[in-house]
Amino acid sequence: MNLIRRLLGLRADDRATKAEVQIASPDEAVHVRPPEPVVQPAQNTSSPENSPAAEATSVSGAATETATTVPVELQGTRPLPPMETIQPLPGQRLSFGQLSDVGMVRSNNQDAAFCMLSSATSDDDLPDFGLFIVADGMGGYQEGERASAITVRTVVRYVLEEIFTPMLEQRMSDPERPSIADVLREAVQRANKAVTTELSEGGTTATITVILGDLVYIAHVGDSRAYMITDDGIEQITRDHSLVQRLIELEQLTPEEAAEHPQRNVLYKAIGQSESLEVDTITRRLQPHARLLLCSDGLWNLVSEETISDMVHKHSDPQEVCNQLVKLANERGGADNITVVLVQAPG
């Protein structure tokens, strides 16, 4: 373990700029979240992170992207098993809660969230439509919050043009139209181009969900997460694009070690870090009474999956769940910005 940390550790002064750390196997570039401005506590305490690393990490100046072998169930669309279709009673619709908080340490909120829900009753028989986004910015004092805001704005505009408007105009069945997964990939690529063009240092994660009827379409980059919560339990349905997750997959690190690893905030994939970007897309069917939770790492770093699931089942109001989860993360230190979106299916 000490050898791994020596190979991967960064000097304290290296964290002030974007850098890539070379992983022994396979060759992959990873991007370091630059430190965010923080409100310093009154007491003067020393931290092991400020001590020099035993060996300097190999750092390169140009970003590269290499495709990573991803488990099939997380890499993209998998066959949808036959499931009960949502048949809401009159007046029952999708509902959601949303809350973003600066936390107890940061001086500004670099997270961004967007929620849009459309329900219609007409002869057109339009399905419910939802668009939900969580983006966790990183960079200098304002670069991170600008990166997440640009990403949300770019994605929303493109999804409304390419999915919502065609749905209203009943053009979704046109065989020439791109798939929803393709639209989401293109939306993320446009956001990546906008961020790299407009900002010199900023970057952001993004977890984007489109719900159309009882189908959930997700596009994902970074380490914000999407969970599906049902009566059977909670399941993380996105894959973290982080150094520690890659080391777990290579069996060089255990999940317990990853939780305490000094480089657990290092990403090898994020919007605004490279001109080329591969986007994970996932399609799931939304079961009756299921909940879909999107969150930044400010939540899942401090609140376990079991606690998240218990809180979701404890409260029937999705907004109250968001309120309680953010409160709990703050009670446990609130070391980062905290953003939670919870979508609840009828049934």
C-alpha positions in Angstrom: 0.0 0.0 0.0 2.9 2.4 0.8 4.4 1.7 -2.6 1.1 2.5 -4.3 0.9 5.8 -2.4 4.5 6.7 -3.2 3.8 6.0 -6.9 0.5 8.0 -6.9 1.0 10.7 -4.3 1.3 14.3 -5.4 3.3 17.0 -3.6 1.2 19.6 -1.9 2.3 22.3 -4.4 1.4 20.1 -7.4 -2.3 20.2 -6.5 -2.6 23.9 -7.4 -2.6 23.1 -11.1 -4.3 20.6 -13.4 -2.0 17.5 -13.9 -2.1 14.0 -15.0 -0.8 11.0 -13.0 0.4 8.0 -14.9 -1.1 4.8 -13.7 1.2 1.8 -13.9 -1.4 -0.3 -15.7 -3.0 0.4 -18.1 -1.7 3.7 -19.5 -4.3 6.3 -18.6 -4.3 10.0 -17.9 -6.0 11.2 -14.8 -7.0 14.7 -13.9 -6.6 16.2 -10.5 -9.4 18.3 -9.0 -7.6 21.5 -8.1 -8.2 22.6 -4.5 -11.2 24.7 -3.9 -11.1 27.9 -1.7 -11.9 27.0 1.8 -12.8 28.8 5.0 -9.8 27.9 7.3 -10.6 26.8 10.8 -9.3 29.0 13.7 -7.1 26.3 15.1 -3.7 25.6 13.5 -3.5 21.8 12.9 -1.1 19.9 10.7 -2.2 17.5 8.0 -0.3 14.5 6.6 -1.4 15.7 3.2 1.0 18.7 3.6 4.1 16.5 4.1 6.3 16.0 1.0 5.8 12.8 -0.9 8.6 10.2 -0.7 8.8 10.2 -4.5 7.7 12.8 -7.0 4.8 11.7 -9.3 5.3 11.7 -13.0 3.4 14.6 -14.4 2.8 15.5 -18.1 1.5 18.7 -19.5 -1.0 17.6 -22.2 -4.2 15.7 -21.5 -4.9 12.4 -23.2 -7.9 10.1 -23.1 -7.7 6.3 -23.4 -10.7 4.2 -23.5 -11.2 2.1 -20.3 -12.6 -1.4 -20.3 -16.0 -0.9 -18.5 -18.2 -3.6 -17.2 -21.1 -4.2 -19.6 -23.8 -3.3 -17.1 -22.2 0.2 -16.6 -20.8 0.9 -20.1 -24.0 1.4 -21.9 -27.5 0.1 -22.7 -28.2 -3.4 -21.6 -31.3 -5.5 -22.6 -34.4 -4.4 -20.7 -36.1 -7.2 -18.9 -39.9 -7.4 -19.0 -41.2 -5.2 -16.2 -44.5 -3.8 -15.0 -45.2 -0.6 -16.8 -46.1 2.4 -14.7 -49.8 2.9 -14.7 -50.4 5.9 -12.5 -53.8 6.5 -11.0 -55.5 9.8 -11.9 -53.4 12.6 -10.5 -50.3 10.5 -9.9 -47.2 11.7 -11.7 -43.5 11.8 -11.3 -42.3 14.1 -8.5 -38.9 15.3 -7.4 -36.9 17.1 -4.8 -33.8 19.2 -5.2 -31.3 20.8 -2.9 -27.8 22.2 -3.3 -25.7 23.5 -0.3 -22.3 25.1 0.0 -21.4 22.8 2.9 -19.6 23.7 6.1 -16.1 24.3 4.7 -16.2 25.7 1.2 -16.6 29.5 0.6 -18.6 29.1 -2.6 -20.8 26.5 -4.3 -19.3 25.0 -7.5 -22.1 22.5 -7.9 -25.0 23.1 -10.3 -28.3 21.3 -10.5 -31.2 21.5 -13.0 -34.6 19.9 -12.7 -37.5 20.0 -15.3 -40.6 17.9 -15.2 -43.4 18.0 -17.8 -46.8 16.2 -17.4 -49.6 16.7 -19.9 -53.2 15.5 -20.2 -54.5 15.8 -23.8 -55.6 13.8 -26.8 -51.9 13.6 -27.9 -51.3 11.3 -24.9 -47.8 12.7 -24.3 -45.6 10.8 -21.9 -44.2 12.4 -18.8 -40.8 14.1 -19.5 -38.1 14.8 -17.1 -34.6 16.3 -17.4 -32.4 16.2 -14.3 -28.7 17.2 -14.0 -26.1 17.3 -11.3 -22.7 18.9 -12.2 -19.8 19.3 -9.7 -17.4 22.0 -10.9 -13.7 22.1 -10.2 -11.0 24.7 -10.8 -10.0 28.1 -9.4 -12.3 30.3 -7.3 -14.9 30.9 -10.0 -13.7 28.5 -12.8 -15.4 25.5 -11.2 -18.8 27.2 -10.7 -18.6 28.6 -14.2 -17.8 25.2 -15.7 -20.8 23.5 -14.1 -23.1 26.4 -15.1 -21.9 26.4 -18.7 -22.4 22.6 -18.8 -26.0 22.7 -17.5 -26.9 25.6 -19.8 -25.5 23.8 -22.9 -27.0 20.4 -22.1 -30.5 21.8 -21.3 -30.6 23.9 -24.5 -29.6 20.9 -26.7 -31.9 18.4 -25.0 -34.9 20.7 -25.3 -34.2 21.2 -29.0 -33.5 17.6 -29.8 -35.8 15.6 -27.5 -38.5 17.8 -25.8 -39.5 19.8 -28.9 -39.7 16.8 -31.2 -41.8 15.0 -28.5 -44.3 17.9 -28.5 -44.4 17.9 -32.3 -44.8 14.1 -32.3 -41.6 13.5 -34.3 -39.9 11.0 -32.0 -40.8 8.0 -34.2 -39.0 9.5 -37.2 -36.5 6.8 -38.2 -34.0 9.4 -39.2 -33.8 10.9 -35.7 -30.8 10.1 -33.5 -31.5 8.0 -30.4 -31.9 9.6 -27.1 -28.6 8.2 -25.9 -26.9 9.7 -29.0 -28.5 13.1 -28.2 -27.2 13.0 -24.6 -23.7 12.1 -25.8 -23.7 15.0 -28.2 -25.0 17.3 -25.5 -22.1 16.4 -23.3 -19.6 16.8 -26.2 -21.0 20.3 -26.8 -20.7 21.1 -23.1 -17.1 19.9 -23.2 -16.3 22.1 -26.2 -17.9 25.1 -24.5 -16.1 24.7 -21.3 -12.7 24.1 -22.9 -13.2 27.1 -25.1 -14.5 29.5 -22.5 -12.3 28.5 -19.5 -8.6 27.9 -19.1 -8.7 26.0 -15.8 -12.3 24.9 -15.1 -13.8 21.4 -15.4 -16.8 19.6 -14.1 -18.5 16.3 -13.7 -22.0 15.7 -15.1 -24.7 13.2 -14.5 -27.6 13.8 -16.8 -30.9 12.0 -16.8 -33.8 12.1 -19.3 -37.0 10.3 -18.2 -39.5 9.6 -21.0 -42.5 7.7 -19.8 -41.0 4.8 -17.8 -37.6 4.8 -19.4 -34.5 6.4 -17.9 -31.6 7.6 -20.1 -28.4 8.6 -18.4 -25.2 10.2 -19.7 -22.3 10.4 -17.2 -18.8 11.8 -16.8 -16.8 12.1 -13.6 -17.7 11.0 -10.1 -21.1 12.4 -9.4 -23.5 9.5 -9.1 -26.9 8.1 -10.0 -28.5 5.5 -7.7 -31.7 3.5 -8.3 -33.6 2.8 -5.1 -36.4 0.2 -5.0 -37.9 -2.0 -2.3 -35.2 -4.5 -3.1 -32.4 -2.1 -2.1 -30.1 0.6 -3.6 -27.9 0.3 -6.7 -25.2 2.6 -8.0 -25.9 2.7 -11.7 -23.1 5.0 -12.8 -19.4 4.3 -12.6 -17.0 6.7 -11.0 -14.3 7.9 -13.5 -11.8 8.3 -10.6 -8.3 7.0 -10.0 -9.3 5.0 -6.9 -12.2 3.3 -8.7 -9.8 2.3 -11.5 -7.4 0.9 -8.9 -10.2 -1.0 -7.2 -11.1 -2.6 -10.6 -7.4 -3.5 -11.1 -7.5 -5.1 -7.6 -4.7 -2.8 -6.4 -6.9 -1.1 -3.8 -9.9 -2.1 -1.6 -13.0 0.0 -1.3 -12.1 0.6 2.3 -8.6 1.9 1.3 -10.1 4.0 -1.5 -12.3 5.8 1.0 -9.2 7.1 2.9 -6.8 7.4 -0.1 -5.1 10.8 -0.4 -5.8 10.9 -4.1 -9.5 9.9 -3.9 -10.4 13.3 -5.6 -8.4 12.5 -8.7 -10.5 12.0 -11.9 -9.3 10.6 -15.2 -12.3 11.8 -17.1 -14.2 15.1 -16.7 -15.8 17.8 -18.9 -13.4 20.6 -19.8 -10.2 18.6 -19.3 -9.6 17.3 -22.9 -10.8 18.0 -26.4 -11.8 14.3 -26.7 -14.2 12.8 -24.2 -15.9 9.4 -24.0 -19.3 9.5 -22.4 -21.0 6.6 -20.5 -24.6 6.1 -21.4 -27.1 3.9 -19.5 -30.7 3.0 -20.1 -33.0 1.6 -17.4 -36.7 1.0 -17.0 -38.3 2.9 -14.1 -40.2 0.5 -11.9 -43.4 1.7 -10.1 -42.6 3.6 -6.9 -38.8 3.5 -7.7 -36.6 6.4 -6.8 -33.7 7.8 -8.8 -31.2 9.8 -6.9 -28.5 12.0 -8.4 -25.8 13.5 -6.2 -22.4 15.1 -6.0 -19.5 13.5 -4.1 -20.2 15.9 -1.2 -23.0 13.5 -0.3 -21.8 10.0 -1.0 -18.3 10.7 0.5 -20.0 11.3 3.9 -23.3 9.3 3.7 -23.3 5.6 3.0 -25.6 3.9 0.5 -27.4 2.1 3.3 -28.2 5.4 5.0 -29.3 7.0 1.8 -31.7 4.1 1.1 -33.0 4.2 4.7 -33.7 7.9 4.4 -35.5 7.5 1.1 -37.8 4.9 2.5 -38.4 6.8 5.7 -39.8 9.9 4.0 -42.5 9.9 1.4 -41.8 13.5 0.2 -38.7 13.6 -2.1 -37.9 17.2 -1.1 -37.8 16.2 2.6 -35.4 13.4 1.7 -33.1 15.9 0.0 -33.3 18.2 3.0 -32.4 15.5 5.4 -29.6 14.0 3.4 -27.9 17.5 3.0 -28.4 18.1 6.7 -26.8 14.8 7.6 -23.8 15.4 5.3 -23.3 18.8 7.0 -23.5 17.2 10.4 -20.7 14.9 9.4 -18.4 17.7 8.4 -19.8 19.1 5.2 -16.3 19.1 3.7 -17.6 19.8 0.1 -20.5 21.2 -1.7 -23.5 18.9 -1.4 -26.1 18.5 -4.2 -29.0 16.0 -4.2 -31.8 15.4 -6.7 -34.4 12.7 -6.0 -37.0 11.7 -8.6 -39.9 9.5 -7.4 -41.9 7.3 -9.8 -45.7 6.9 -9.2 -47.2 3.6 -8.4 
